Amino acid sequence: MDTAPEHDENDVLATLRRYPDIEAPNLHAVDASDRLILDEAAPALAEGTGEGVVVIGDHHGALTLGAIARHRLPGVRTHQDRLLGERALHANAERLGIDGCTSHGLTPELVTGARVVLLQLPRSLDALDEIAGLIAENADPEVVVYAGGRVKHMTPAMNDILGRYFATVQAHLARQKSRVLMASGPNAERTKPRWPERREHPDLGITVCAHGGAFAGTGIDIGTRVLLQHLDAIPTDVTSAVDLGCGTGVLAVLLARANENLTVTATDESAAAVASATATVAANGLENRVVVVRADGAETVPDASTDVVLLNPPFHVGAAVHDGVARTLFAEAARILTPGGELWAVWNSHLRYRPTLERVVGPTRQVSRDPKFTVTVSTRTAQP
């Protein structure tokens, strides 16, 4: 079936859930920007076919399922950076009995021949640059992009980036603190695609690669640098390790390089992070010793199978401050660690995670602390 006839767009948007993503009173599956993008794009969607429609950055399915329900569009292609967002889209579709969409990577196949693109603007300007370049290079010459977001997260630089790739960029009127930018006419003089980028770090002896949506890009964030100062204290007799939430793969690469007997699994739910880490591993010649996996936490790693876990956890869910991700990752580390295995974690000092680490993982000692970051080592106690 293409869509469920008993649902219209308003029904769909009113009943969407974030599950299996974190659900909380201050976290929502739909916002005003979703509704505005759908309204602005309605005339173009009504005239087109599903095969020509692409949705990028949908949070939990509002854009994709709203468009399908309103316009009965089969064959819509989608890309979501977050794995849990992708799973939420498909969980909502299954629960509501809606079919008509397929998930893809951020590759040319996603946008080839696209005539209408619905885009939730990413917070990262580099991510927008990569997306805009991909569309301009591969979509139909008549493509129109409806790029929306919350006004508080939008900047004039977003117009400039779209202007690098499209001849016409128009800012539409705001509604409910949301706005849509409409871009059309791929620019013949556009900037050529440049992703992933590469950067040498002579102080560490590694090359870092990054796609536009990767946190910290080709740089190395300060939390990771703090944890790197203590890598030489990790026991050298371990044979397995997991870089949990690996980002661009810096920790995984340096840990593997420091111990030639070690196999490292690097996991992240971000498609941009996984693509970046895969490129970083290859650039440093460690494909045989570092495996990069897109996963929710450590879901692909067996229980009690890992000697060491490295973790630099996020403390935001989208734009909202929320400690649910970090606590979930602590529990994942506890699950996969062998008895006596160690979780090496760096976290923002003001979050005071040590009692949680003691309770969830095991005895925890402080390795270093300053006003910004704390590094701890938690030892997994034997299961009763």
C-alpha positions as a Markdown table, in Angstrom:
| # | Residue | x | y | z |
|---|---|---|---|---|
| 1 | Met | 0.0 | 0.0 | 0.0 |
| 2 | Asp | 1.1 | 3.6 | -0.6 |
| 3 | Thr | -0.5 | 5.3 | 2.3 |
| 4 | Ala | -3.1 | 4.6 | 5.0 |
| 5 | Pro | -6.3 | 6.2 | 3.8 |
| 6 | Glu | -7.7 | 6.7 | 7.3 |
| 7 | His | -4.9 | 9.2 | 8.1 |
| 8 | Asp | -4.5 | 12.8 | 6.9 |
| 9 | Glu | -1.5 | 14.9 | 7.6 |
| 10 | Asn | -2.9 | 16.5 | 10.8 |
| 11 | Asp | -3.7 | 13.1 | 12.2 |
| 12 | Val | -0.2 | 11.9 | 11.5 |
| 13 | Leu | 1.6 | 14.9 | 13.0 |
| 14 | Ala | -0.6 | 14.8 | 16.1 |
| 15 | Thr | 0.2 | 11.2 | 16.9 |
| 16 | Leu | 4.0 | 11.0 | 16.0 |
| 17 | Arg | 6.3 | 9.7 | 18.7 |
| 18 | Arg | 10.1 | 10.0 | 19.2 |
| 19 | Tyr | 10.4 | 6.3 | 20.1 |
| 20 | Pro | 12.9 | 4.5 | 20.1 |
| 21 | Asp | 14.6 | 7.9 | 20.7 |
| 22 | Ile | 14.6 | 9.4 | 24.1 |
| 23 | Glu | 11.1 | 10.6 | 25.1 |
| 24 | Ala | 10.6 | 13.4 | 27.7 |
| 25 | Pro | 8.2 | 16.2 | 28.4 |
| 26 | Asn | 10.6 | 18.8 | 26.9 |
| 27 | Leu | 11.4 | 16.7 | 23.8 |
| 28 | His | 9.0 | 16.7 | 20.9 |
| 29 | Ala | 8.5 | 14.6 | 17.7 |
| 30 | Val | 7.1 | 17.6 | 15.7 |
| 31 | Asp | 7.8 | 21.3 | 15.8 |
| 32 | Ala | 6.4 | 24.4 | 14.0 |
| 33 | Ser | 9.1 | 24.3 | 11.4 |
| 34 | Asp | 7.9 | 20.8 | 10.2 |
| 35 | Arg | 4.5 | 22.2 | 9.7 |
| 36 | Leu | 5.7 | 25.3 | 7.9 |
| 37 | Ile | 8.0 | 23.4 | 5.5 |
| 38 | Leu | 5.1 | 21.2 | 4.6 |
| 39 | Asp | 2.8 | 24.1 | 4.0 |
| 40 | Glu | 5.3 | 26.1 | 1.9 |
| 41 | Ala | 6.1 | 23.0 | -0.2 |
| 42 | Ala | 2.5 | 21.9 | -0.6 |
| 43 | Pro | 1.9 | 23.3 | -4.2 |
| 44 | Ala | 5.1 | 21.7 | -5.5 |
| 45 | Leu | 4.3 | 18.4 | -3.7 |
| 46 | Ala | 0.8 | 18.3 | -5.1 |
| 47 | Glu | 2.2 | 18.6 | -8.6 |
| 48 | Gly | 5.0 | 16.0 | -8.3 |
| 49 | Thr | 5.4 | 12.3 | -7.7 |
| 50 | Gly | 7.0 | 10.5 | -4.8 |
| 51 | Glu | 10.0 | 9.4 | -6.8 |
| 52 | Gly | 11.0 | 13.1 | -7.3 |
| 53 | Val | 10.6 | 14.0 | -3.5 |
| 54 | Val | 13.5 | 13.8 | -1.1 |
| 55 | Val | 13.5 | 14.6 | 2.6 |
| 56 | Ile | 16.7 | 15.4 | 4.5 |
| 57 | Gly | 17.1 | 15.9 | 8.2 |
| 58 | Asp | 13.6 | 14.8 | 9.2 |
| 59 | His | 13.8 | 14.5 | 13.0 |
| 60 | His | 11.3 | 11.7 | 13.7 |
| 61 | Gly | 9.2 | 11.4 | 10.5 |
| 62 | Ala | 7.0 | 14.6 | 10.5 |
| 63 | Leu | 8.2 | 15.8 | 7.1 |
| 64 | Thr | 8.2 | 12.4 | 5.4 |
| 65 | Leu | 5.0 | 11.0 | 6.8 |
| 66 | Gly | 3.2 | 14.4 | 6.7 |
| 67 | Ala | 4.0 | 14.7 | 3.0 |
| 68 | Ile | 3.0 | 11.2 | 2.2 |
| 69 | Ala | -0.3 | 11.5 | 4.1 |
| 70 | Arg | -1.3 | 14.8 | 2.5 |
| 71 | His | -0.2 | 14.1 | -1.1 |
| 72 | Arg | -0.3 | 10.3 | -1.2 |
| 73 | Leu | 3.3 | 10.1 | -2.5 |
| 74 | Pro | 5.0 | 6.6 | -2.9 |
| 75 | Gly | 8.7 | 6.3 | -3.3 |
| 76 | Val | 9.9 | 9.2 | -1.1 |
| 77 | Arg | 13.6 | 9.0 | -0.4 |
| 78 | Thr | 14.9 | 10.1 | 3.0 |
| 79 | His | 18.2 | 10.7 | 4.8 |
| 80 | Gln | 18.5 | 11.2 | 8.6 |
| 81 | Asp | 21.9 | 11.6 | 10.2 |
| 82 | Arg | 20.8 | 10.1 | 13.5 |
| 83 | Leu | 20.1 | 6.4 | 13.6 |
| 84 | Leu | 17.4 | 6.8 | 16.3 |
| 85 | Gly | 15.6 | 9.4 | 14.2 |
| 86 | Glu | 15.6 | 7.0 | 11.2 |
| 87 | Arg | 14.2 | 4.2 | 13.4 |
| 88 | Ala | 11.6 | 6.6 | 14.8 |
| 89 | Leu | 10.5 | 7.4 | 11.3 |
| 90 | His | 10.0 | 3.8 | 10.4 |
| 91 | Ala | 8.4 | 3.0 | 13.8 |
| 92 | Asn | 5.9 | 5.8 | 13.3 |
| 93 | Ala | 5.2 | 4.6 | 9.7 |
| 94 | Glu | 4.6 | 1.0 | 10.9 |
| 95 | Arg | 2.4 | 2.1 | 13.8 |
| 96 | Leu | 0.3 | 4.3 | 11.6 |
| 97 | Gly | 0.1 | 1.9 | 8.7 |
| 98 | Ile | 1.9 | 4.3 | 6.3 |
| 99 | Asp | 4.2 | 3.1 | 3.5 |
| 100 | Gly | 6.0 | 4.9 | 0.8 |
| 101 | Cys | 9.5 | 5.9 | 2.0 |
| 102 | Thr | 13.0 | 4.4 | 1.9 |
| 103 | Ser | 16.1 | 5.5 | 3.9 |
| 104 | His | 19.4 | 6.3 | 2.2 |
| 105 | Gly | 22.9 | 7.5 | 3.0 |
| 106 | Leu | 24.0 | 11.1 | 2.2 |
| 107 | Thr | 25.1 | 10.0 | -1.3 |
| 108 | Pro | 24.3 | 11.0 | -4.9 |
| 109 | Glu | 21.7 | 8.2 | -5.1 |
| 110 | Leu | 19.7 | 10.0 | -2.5 |
| 111 | Val | 19.0 | 13.1 | -4.6 |
| 112 | Thr | 19.5 | 11.9 | -8.2 |
| 113 | Gly | 16.7 | 13.3 | -10.2 |
| 114 | Ala | 15.0 | 15.0 | -7.2 |
| 115 | Arg | 12.6 | 17.9 | -8.1 |
| 116 | Val | 11.5 | 18.7 | -4.5 |
| 117 | Val | 13.7 | 18.6 | -1.4 |
| 118 | Leu | 12.3 | 19.1 | 2.1 |
| 119 | Leu | 15.2 | 20.0 | 4.4 |
| 120 | Gln | 15.3 | 20.6 | 8.1 |
| 121 | Leu | 18.3 | 23.0 | 8.3 |
| 122 | Pro | 21.2 | 21.4 | 10.3 |
| 123 | Arg | 22.8 | 23.4 | 13.0 |
| 124 | Ser | 26.2 | 23.0 | 11.4 |
| 125 | Leu | 27.0 | 25.3 | 8.5 |
| 126 | Asp | 29.4 | 22.6 | 7.1 |
| 127 | Ala | 26.6 | 20.1 | 7.2 |
| 128 | Leu | 24.5 | 22.5 | 5.1 |
| 129 | Asp | 27.3 | 23.0 | 2.7 |
| 130 | Glu | 27.7 | 19.3 | 2.1 |
| 131 | Ile | 23.9 | 18.8 | 1.7 |
| 132 | Ala | 23.5 | 21.8 | -0.6 |
| 133 | Gly | 26.4 | 20.8 | -2.8 |
| 134 | Leu | 25.1 | 17.2 | -3.1 |
| 135 | Ile | 21.7 | 18.4 | -4.2 |
| 136 | Ala | 23.0 | 21.0 | -6.7 |
| 137 | Glu | 25.4 | 18.4 | -8.2 |
| 138 | Asn | 22.9 | 15.5 | -8.6 |
| 139 | Ala | 19.3 | 16.7 | -8.5 |
| 140 | Asp | 17.1 | 17.6 | -11.4 |
| 141 | Pro | 18.0 | 21.1 | -12.8 |
| 142 | Glu | 14.5 | 22.2 | -11.9 |
| 143 | Val | 14.8 | 21.2 | -8.2 |
| 144 | Val | 13.4 | 23.4 | -5.5 |
| 145 | Val | 14.7 | 23.1 | -2.0 |
| 146 | Tyr | 12.5 | 24.1 | 1.0 |
| 147 | Ala | 14.9 | 24.5 | 3.9 |
| 148 | Gly | 13.3 | 25.4 | 7.2 |
| 149 | Gly | 14.1 | 25.7 | 10.9 |
| 150 | Arg | 13.5 | 27.5 | 14.1 |
| 151 | Val | 14.4 | 31.2 | 13.7 |
| 152 | Lys | 16.6 | 31.2 | 16.8 |
| 153 | His | 18.9 | 28.6 | 15.2 |
| 154 | Met | 19.0 | 30.2 | 11.7 |
| 155 | Thr | 21.7 | 32.7 | 10.6 |
| 156 | Pro | 22.3 | 34.8 | 7.5 |
| 157 | Ala | 25.3 | 32.5 | 6.7 |
| 158 | Met | 22.8 | 29.8 | 5.8 |
| 159 | Asn | 21.5 | 32.0 | 3.0 |
| 160 | Asp | 25.1 | 32.6 | 1.9 |
| 161 | Ile | 25.8 | 28.9 | 1.8 |
| 162 | Leu | 22.7 | 28.1 | -0.3 |
| 163 | Gly | 23.7 | 31.0 | -2.5 |
| 164 | Arg | 27.0 | 29.2 | -3.3 |
| 165 | Tyr | 25.1 | 26.4 | -5.0 |
| 166 | Phe | 21.7 | 27.9 | -6.2 |
| 167 | Ala | 21.0 | 30.9 | -8.3 |
| 168 | Thr | 17.9 | 31.9 | -6.3 |
| 169 | Val | 17.5 | 31.9 | -2.5 |
| 170 | Gln | 14.4 | 33.5 | -1.0 |
| 171 | Ala | 13.6 | 33.9 | 2.7 |
| 172 | His | 9.8 | 33.4 | 3.3 |
| 173 | Leu | 7.8 | 35.0 | 6.0 |
| 174 | Ala | 8.3 | 33.6 | 9.5 |
| 175 | Arg | 5.5 | 31.8 | 11.3 |
| 176 | Gln | 5.5 | 30.6 | 14.9 |
| 177 | Lys | 9.2 | 31.4 | 15.3 |
| 178 | Ser | 10.0 | 29.3 | 12.2 |
| 179 | Arg | 11.1 | 30.3 | 8.7 |
| 180 | Val | 11.7 | 28.6 | 5.3 |
| 181 | Leu | 14.4 | 29.4 | 2.8 |
| 182 | Met | 13.5 | 28.4 | -0.8 |
| 183 | Ala | 16.5 | 27.7 | -3.1 |
| 184 | Ser | 16.3 | 26.8 | -6.8 |
| 185 | Gly | 18.3 | 26.8 | -10.0 |
| 186 | Pro | 21.5 | 25.0 | -9.3 |
| 187 | Asn | 24.3 | 27.5 | -10.0 |
| 188 | Ala | 26.6 | 26.6 | -12.9 |
| 189 | Glu | 29.4 | 28.4 | -11.2 |
| 190 | Arg | 28.9 | 26.6 | -7.9 |
| 191 | Thr | 31.6 | 25.5 | -5.5 |
| 192 | Lys | 32.7 | 22.0 | -6.2 |
| 193 | Pro | 32.0 | 19.3 | -3.6 |
| 194 | Arg | 34.8 | 19.1 | -1.0 |
| 195 | Trp | 33.7 | 16.4 | 1.4 |
| 196 | Pro | 35.2 | 14.7 | 3.3 |
| 197 | Glu | 37.9 | 17.2 | 4.3 |
| 198 | Arg | 41.3 | 16.1 | 5.6 |
| 199 | Arg | 43.6 | 17.7 | 8.1 |
| 200 | Glu | 47.0 | 16.6 | 9.4 |
| 201 | His | 47.7 | 16.8 | 13.1 |
| 202 | Pro | 51.5 | 16.6 | 13.4 |
| 203 | Asp | 51.4 | 16.8 | 17.2 |
| 204 | Leu | 49.5 | 13.5 | 17.3 |
| 205 | Gly | 50.9 | 12.0 | 14.1 |
| 206 | Ile | 47.4 | 11.4 | 12.6 |
| 207 | Thr | 45.2 | 12.5 | 9.8 |
| 208 | Val | 41.6 | 13.4 | 10.6 |
| 209 | Cys | 38.8 | 13.2 | 8.0 |
| 210 | Ala | 35.4 | 14.7 | 8.4 |
| 211 | His | 32.1 | 15.1 | 6.6 |
| 212 | Gly | 30.1 | 18.3 | 7.1 |
| 213 | Gly | 27.9 | 17.0 | 9.8 |
| 214 | Ala | 30.7 | 15.6 | 12.0 |
| 215 | Phe | 31.1 | 17.2 | 15.4 |
| 216 | Ala | 34.4 | 19.2 | 15.6 |
| 217 | Gly | 35.1 | 18.6 | 11.9 |
| 218 | Thr | 38.7 | 17.9 | 11.2 |
| 219 | Gly | 39.7 | 19.5 | 14.5 |
| 220 | Ile | 39.9 | 17.7 | 17.8 |
| 221 | Asp | 37.5 | 18.9 | 20.5 |
| 222 | Ile | 38.9 | 19.8 | 23.8 |
| 223 | Gly | 37.2 | 17.0 | 25.7 |
| 224 | Thr | 38.8 | 14.4 | 23.5 |
| 225 | Arg | 42.2 | 16.2 | 23.9 |
| 226 | Val | 41.8 | 15.9 | 27.7 |
| 227 | Leu | 41.2 | 12.2 | 27.5 |
| 228 | Leu | 44.0 | 11.7 | 25.0 |
| 229 | Gln | 46.4 | 12.9 | 27.7 |
| 230 | His | 45.7 | 9.7 | 29.6 |
| 231 | Leu | 45.7 | 7.1 | 26.9 |
| 232 | Asp | 49.2 | 5.9 | 27.9 |
| 233 | Ala | 47.8 | 4.9 | 31.3 |
| 234 | Ile | 45.4 | 2.4 | 29.8 |
| 235 | Pro | 46.6 | -1.2 | 30.5 |
| 236 | Thr | 48.7 | -2.6 | 27.6 |
| 237 | Asp | 47.6 | -6.2 | 28.0 |
| 238 | Val | 44.0 | -5.6 | 26.8 |
| 239 | Thr | 43.0 | -7.1 | 23.5 |
| 240 | Ser | 39.6 | -5.5 | 22.8 |
| 241 | Ala | 38.2 | -1.9 | 23.1 |
| 242 | Val | 35.2 | 0.1 | 22.1 |
| 243 | Asp | 35.2 | 3.8 | 21.3 |
| 244 | Leu | 31.6 | 4.5 | 22.2 |
| 245 | Gly | 30.2 | 7.6 | 20.3 |
| 246 | Cys | 33.4 | 7.7 | 18.2 |
| 247 | Gly | 32.9 | 10.9 | 16.3 |
| 248 | Thr | 35.6 | 11.2 | 13.7 |
| 249 | Gly | 37.5 | 8.2 | 15.1 |
| 250 | Val | 40.4 | 10.1 | 16.8 |
| 251 | Leu | 40.3 | 8.1 | 20.0 |
| 252 | Ala | 39.9 | 4.8 | 18.3 |
| 253 | Val | 42.8 | 5.4 | 15.9 |
| 254 | Leu | 45.2 | 6.6 | 18.6 |
| 255 | Leu | 44.3 | 3.8 | 21.0 |
| 256 | Ala | 44.9 | 1.2 | 18.3 |
| 257 | Arg | 48.2 | 2.8 | 17.3 |
| 258 | Ala | 49.3 | 2.7 | 20.9 |
| 259 | Asn | 48.7 | -1.0 | 21.3 |
| 260 | Glu | 49.4 | -3.2 | 18.3 |
| 261 | Asn | 47.6 | -6.2 | 19.9 |
| 262 | Leu | 44.4 | -4.3 | 20.3 |
| 263 | Thr | 41.3 | -4.5 | 18.1 |
| 264 | Val | 39.0 | -1.5 | 18.5 |
| 265 | Thr | 35.3 | -1.2 | 17.6 |
| 266 | Ala | 34.2 | 2.4 | 17.0 |
| 267 | Thr | 30.5 | 3.0 | 17.1 |
| 268 | Asp | 28.3 | 6.1 | 16.6 |
| 269 | Glu | 24.6 | 6.6 | 15.6 |
| 270 | Ser | 25.5 | 9.6 | 13.4 |
| 271 | Ala | 25.9 | 8.7 | 9.7 |
| 272 | Ala | 28.2 | 11.7 | 9.3 |
| 273 | Ala | 30.4 | 10.5 | 12.2 |
| 274 | Val | 30.6 | 6.9 | 10.9 |
| 275 | Ala | 31.5 | 8.1 | 7.4 |
| 276 | Ser | 34.1 | 10.4 | 8.9 |
| 277 | Ala | 35.6 | 7.8 | 11.2 |
| 278 | Thr | 35.7 | 5.3 | 8.4 |
| 279 | Ala | 37.7 | 7.8 | 6.3 |
| 280 | Thr | 40.0 | 8.6 | 9.3 |
| 281 | Val | 40.7 | 5.0 | 9.9 |
| 282 | Ala | 41.6 | 4.4 | 6.3 |
| 283 | Ala | 43.7 | 7.6 | 6.1 |
| 284 | Asn | 45.8 | 6.2 | 9.0 |
| 285 | Gly | 46.2 | 2.7 | 7.6 |
| 286 | Leu | 44.3 | 1.0 | 10.4 |
| 287 | Glu | 41.4 | -0.7 | 8.5 |
| 288 | Asn | 42.5 | -4.1 | 9.8 |
| 289 | Arg | 42.4 | -3.1 | 13.4 |
| 290 | Val | 39.6 | -0.6 | 13.8 |
| 291 | Val | 36.0 | -1.5 | 12.8 |
| 292 | Val | 33.5 | 1.4 | 12.5 |
| 293 | Val | 29.8 | 0.6 | 13.0 |
| 294 | Arg | 26.7 | 2.8 | 12.9 |
| 295 | Ala | 24.8 | 1.7 | 15.9 |
| 296 | Asp | 22.7 | 2.8 | 18.8 |
| 297 | Gly | 25.3 | 2.8 | 21.5 |
| 298 | Ala | 27.1 | -0.6 | 21.6 |
| 299 | Glu | 24.1 | -2.7 | 20.4 |
| 300 | Thr | 26.3 | -4.7 | 18.1 |
| 301 | Val | 28.8 | -5.6 | 20.8 |
| 302 | Pro | 28.2 | -8.8 | 22.9 |
| 303 | Asp | 27.8 | -8.7 | 26.7 |
| 304 | Ala | 30.9 | -8.9 | 28.8 |
| 305 | Ser | 33.2 | -9.0 | 25.8 |
| 306 | Thr | 35.3 | -5.8 | 26.0 |
| 307 | Asp | 38.3 | -4.9 | 28.1 |
| 308 | Val | 38.2 | -1.1 | 27.7 |
| 309 | Val | 35.6 | 1.4 | 26.7 |
| 310 | Leu | 36.4 | 5.0 | 25.8 |
| 311 | Leu | 33.6 | 7.6 | 26.1 |
| 312 | Asn | 33.2 | 11.3 | 25.6 |
| 313 | Pro | 29.4 | 11.5 | 26.0 |
| 314 | Pro | 27.2 | 14.3 | 24.6 |
| 315 | Phe | 25.0 | 16.2 | 27.1 |
| 316 | His | 22.4 | 17.6 | 24.5 |
| 317 | Val | 19.6 | 15.9 | 22.7 |
| 318 | Gly | 19.2 | 18.2 | 19.7 |
| 319 | Ala | 19.0 | 21.7 | 21.1 |
| 320 | Ala | 17.8 | 20.5 | 24.5 |
| 321 | Val | 20.1 | 19.9 | 27.5 |
| 322 | His | 19.4 | 16.3 | 28.6 |
| 323 | Asp | 21.5 | 13.7 | 30.4 |
| 324 | Gly | 19.6 | 10.7 | 29.1 |
| 325 | Val | 22.1 | 10.0 | 26.3 |
| 326 | Ala | 25.1 | 9.9 | 28.7 |
| 327 | Arg | 23.3 | 7.7 | 31.2 |
| 328 | Thr | 22.3 | 5.3 | 28.5 |
| 329 | Leu | 25.9 | 5.1 | 27.2 |
| 330 | Phe | 27.1 | 4.4 | 30.8 |
| 331 | Ala | 24.7 | 1.4 | 31.0 |
| 332 | Glu | 25.9 | 0.2 | 27.6 |
| 333 | Ala | 29.5 | 0.4 | 28.7 |
| 334 | Ala | 28.6 | -1.6 | 31.8 |
| 335 | Arg | 26.9 | -4.3 | 29.7 |
| 336 | Ile | 29.8 | -4.9 | 27.3 |
| 337 | Leu | 32.7 | -4.7 | 29.8 |
| 338 | Thr | 34.3 | -7.8 | 31.1 |
| 339 | Pro | 34.5 | -8.2 | 34.9 |
| 340 | Gly | 37.4 | -5.9 | 35.8 |
| 341 | Gly | 37.2 | -4.1 | 32.5 |
| 342 | Glu | 37.5 | -0.3 | 32.6 |
| 343 | Leu | 35.4 | 2.6 | 31.3 |
| 344 | Trp | 37.6 | 5.7 | 30.6 |
| 345 | Ala | 35.3 | 8.7 | 30.4 |
| 346 | Val | 35.7 | 12.4 | 30.0 |
| 347 | Trp | 32.7 | 14.7 | 30.9 |
| 348 | Asn | 31.8 | 18.2 | 31.7 |
| 349 | Ser | 32.7 | 18.8 | 35.3 |
| 350 | His | 29.5 | 20.6 | 36.2 |
| 351 | Leu | 27.5 | 17.5 | 35.4 |
| 352 | Arg | 28.8 | 15.5 | 38.3 |
| 353 | Tyr | 28.4 | 12.0 | 36.8 |
| 354 | Arg | 30.6 | 10.2 | 39.3 |
| 355 | Pro | 27.7 | 8.9 | 41.5 |
| 356 | Thr | 25.9 | 7.6 | 38.4 |
| 357 | Leu | 29.1 | 5.9 | 37.2 |
| 358 | Glu | 29.6 | 4.3 | 40.6 |
| 359 | Arg | 26.1 | 2.9 | 40.6 |
| 360 | Val | 25.8 | 1.9 | 36.9 |
| 361 | Val | 29.4 | 0.6 | 36.2 |
| 362 | Gly | 31.3 | 0.1 | 39.4 |
| 363 | Pro | 34.0 | 1.7 | 41.6 |
| 364 | Thr | 35.1 | 5.0 | 40.0 |
| 365 | Arg | 38.3 | 6.9 | 40.5 |
| 366 | Gln | 39.1 | 10.4 | 39.3 |
| 367 | Val | 42.1 | 10.7 | 37.0 |
| 368 | Ser | 42.0 | 14.5 | 36.4 |
| 369 | Arg | 39.7 | 17.4 | 36.9 |
| 370 | Asp | 39.6 | 21.1 | 36.0 |
| 371 | Pro | 36.7 | 23.6 | 35.9 |
| 372 | Lys | 35.7 | 22.3 | 32.4 |
| 373 | Phe | 36.4 | 18.5 | 32.3 |
| 374 | Thr | 36.7 | 15.5 | 34.5 |
| 375 | Val | 38.3 | 12.2 | 33.5 |
| 376 | Thr | 37.3 | 9.1 | 35.4 |
| 377 | Val | 38.0 | 5.4 | 35.3 |
| 378 | Ser | 35.2 | 3.1 | 36.3 |
| 379 | Thr | 35.9 | -0.6 | 36.9 |
| 380 | Arg | 33.2 | -3.1 | 36.0 |
| 381 | Thr | 32.4 | -5.3 | 39.0 |
| 382 | Ala | 31.6 | -9.0 | 38.5 |
| 383 | Gln | 28.0 | -9.8 | 37.9 |
| 384 | Pro | 26.2 | -11.4 | 40.9 |
